[in-house]
Amino acid sequence: MSAPRLRATPLPGIGVQYDLITREDRHLSVVAHRDGARTVSVYRADDPDSCAQSLRLTGSEAGALIDALKPSHHSASLLYTSGLGLVAERIEVAAGSRWNGRVLGDTKMRTDTGASVVAALRRAEAIPSPAPDFRLAGGDILIVVGTREGVDAAAAILGRE
């Protein structure tokens, strides 16, 4: 039996399609849509190019499935968790956020939560250790490190539910 093989294919304007060929030569795919939704498709064993079943999941349903498949995973945004009780998580600044166009220091995030913004991702650019005068923009993804409670509080400050 061969090892599982995973291939990622960008789908411009849609997201990314991940194709998995299992050790039993079964084909399944997951399309990760830009809006957080996922489409899971399973292909026929006798014709790996013919889709036998397709299921569209909301972002929260996909998160629940991830939790079922890998219970140590707590969030679709979770990057890392340590034995020290620290997590690193992605938090997006929404286009309609009250912080869009304002500087990071205005959020008082570090002071109020103890969580630190260690990087900002903007389009194809990474900005390490953004200073308090870093101007936030809708679509920015902030990499925040802190305790679970601190990161959740930081997400609440940024307006994520």
C-alpha positions as CSV (number, residue, x, y, z in Angstrom):
1,M,0.0,0.0,0.0
2,S,1.2,3.5,-0.8
3,A,1.3,6.4,1.6
4,P,-1.5,9.0,1.4
5,R,-0.8,11.8,-1.2
6,L,-2.1,15.4,-0.9
7,R,-2.0,17.9,-3.6
8,A,-3.1,21.6,-3.2
9,T,-4.5,23.5,-6.2
10,P,-5.2,27.2,-6.0
11,L,-8.7,28.1,-7.4
12,P,-8.5,31.8,-8.1
13,G,-11.5,33.7,-6.7
14,I,-12.7,30.6,-4.9
15,G,-10.0,29.2,-2.6
16,V,-7.9,26.1,-2.6
17,Q,-8.7,22.5,-3.6
18,Y,-6.9,19.8,-1.6
19,D,-7.0,16.4,-3.3
20,L,-6.1,13.3,-1.2
21,I,-5.3,9.9,-2.6
22,T,-5.4,7.5,0.3
23,R,-3.2,4.4,0.8
24,E,-6.2,2.4,-0.5
25,D,-6.2,4.6,-3.7
26,R,-9.4,6.3,-2.8
27,H,-9.8,9.9,-4.0
28,L,-11.4,12.6,-2.0
29,S,-11.1,16.4,-2.1
30,V,-11.8,19.4,0.0
31,V,-12.4,22.8,-1.5
32,A,-11.5,25.5,1.1
33,H,-13.6,28.4,0.0
34,R,-12.5,32.0,0.8
35,D,-15.6,32.6,2.9
36,G,-14.6,29.7,5.3
37,A,-17.0,27.2,3.8
38,R,-15.7,23.8,2.7
39,T,-16.9,21.3,0.1
40,V,-16.0,17.7,0.7
41,S,-16.2,15.4,-2.2
42,V,-15.7,11.6,-2.3
43,Y,-15.0,9.9,-5.6
44,R,-16.1,6.5,-6.8
45,A,-13.7,3.6,-6.2
46,D,-14.2,2.1,-9.7
47,D,-13.8,5.6,-11.4
48,P,-11.7,8.0,-9.3
49,D,-12.7,10.9,-11.6
50,S,-16.4,10.5,-10.9
51,C,-17.7,12.1,-7.8
52,A,-19.9,9.8,-5.8
53,Q,-20.9,12.3,-3.0
54,S,-20.3,16.0,-2.3
55,L,-21.1,17.8,0.9
56,R,-20.9,21.6,1.5
57,L,-20.1,22.6,5.0
58,T,-20.3,26.1,6.6
59,G,-17.1,27.3,8.3
60,S,-18.5,26.3,11.8
61,E,-19.5,22.8,10.5
62,A,-16.0,22.4,9.0
63,G,-14.5,23.4,12.4
64,A,-16.7,20.8,14.1
65,L,-15.5,18.2,11.7
66,I,-11.9,19.2,12.2
67,D,-12.4,18.9,16.0
68,A,-13.8,15.4,15.4
69,L,-10.9,14.3,13.2
70,K,-8.2,16.0,15.4
71,P,-9.6,16.7,18.8
72,S,-6.6,18.7,20.0
73,H,-7.4,21.3,17.4
74,H,-9.5,24.1,18.9
75,S,-10.0,26.6,16.1
76,A,-9.6,26.9,12.3
77,S,-7.4,29.9,13.1
78,L,-5.2,28.1,15.7
79,L,-1.6,27.9,14.6
80,Y,0.1,26.5,17.7
81,T,-0.4,25.5,21.3
82,S,2.3,24.9,23.8
83,G,2.6,23.0,27.1
84,L,3.0,26.4,28.6
85,G,-0.6,27.4,27.9
86,L,0.2,29.8,25.0
87,V,-1.5,29.7,21.7
88,A,-0.8,31.5,18.4
89,E,-3.8,32.3,16.3
90,R,-4.8,34.1,13.1
91,I,-7.3,36.9,13.5
92,E,-8.6,38.7,10.5
93,V,-9.5,42.4,10.5
94,A,-12.8,42.6,8.7
95,A,-13.3,45.2,6.0
96,G,-16.2,46.7,8.0
97,S,-14.2,46.6,11.3
98,R,-14.1,49.8,13.4
99,W,-10.3,49.3,13.4
100,N,-10.0,49.5,9.6
101,G,-7.7,52.4,8.9
102,R,-6.8,53.0,12.5
103,V,-3.4,52.2,14.2
104,L,-2.8,49.0,16.1
105,G,-2.0,51.0,19.3
106,D,-5.5,52.4,19.4
107,T,-6.9,48.9,20.1
108,K,-5.0,48.7,23.4
109,M,-5.0,45.0,22.7
110,R,-1.7,44.2,24.5
111,T,-2.5,46.3,27.5
112,D,-6.0,45.0,27.9
113,T,-5.4,41.3,27.1
114,G,-1.7,40.5,27.5
115,A,-1.8,39.0,24.0
116,S,0.8,40.2,21.5
117,V,0.5,40.8,17.7
118,V,3.7,39.2,16.4
119,A,3.0,39.6,12.7
120,A,0.6,41.0,10.3
121,L,-0.1,39.4,6.9
122,R,-1.3,41.8,4.2
123,R,-1.9,40.3,0.7
124,A,1.4,38.6,-0.1
125,E,3.4,40.6,2.5
126,A,4.4,39.6,6.0
127,I,5.0,42.4,8.5
128,P,6.9,41.0,11.5
129,S,6.4,42.7,14.9
130,P,4.1,45.5,13.8
131,A,4.6,48.7,15.9
132,P,1.8,50.5,17.7
133,D,1.7,53.0,14.8
134,F,1.0,50.2,12.2
135,R,-2.2,51.1,10.4
136,L,-4.7,48.3,10.2
137,A,-6.6,47.5,7.0
138,G,-9.5,45.3,6.2
139,G,-8.3,41.9,5.2
140,D,-5.2,42.0,7.3
141,I,-4.6,38.8,9.2
142,L,-2.9,39.3,12.6
143,I,-0.9,36.6,14.2
144,V,-1.6,36.9,17.9
145,V,0.2,35.0,20.7
146,G,-1.0,34.8,24.3
147,T,-3.0,32.7,26.7
148,R,-6.2,31.2,25.3
149,E,-8.2,33.8,27.2
150,G,-6.0,36.6,26.0
151,V,-6.2,35.6,22.4
152,D,-10.0,35.3,22.7
153,A,-10.2,38.7,24.3
154,A,-8.0,40.1,21.5
155,A,-10.3,38.6,18.9
156,A,-13.3,40.2,20.7
157,I,-11.6,43.6,20.6
158,L,-11.1,43.1,16.8
159,G,-14.8,42.3,16.5
160,R,-14.6,38.6,15.8
161,E,-17.4,36.6,17.5
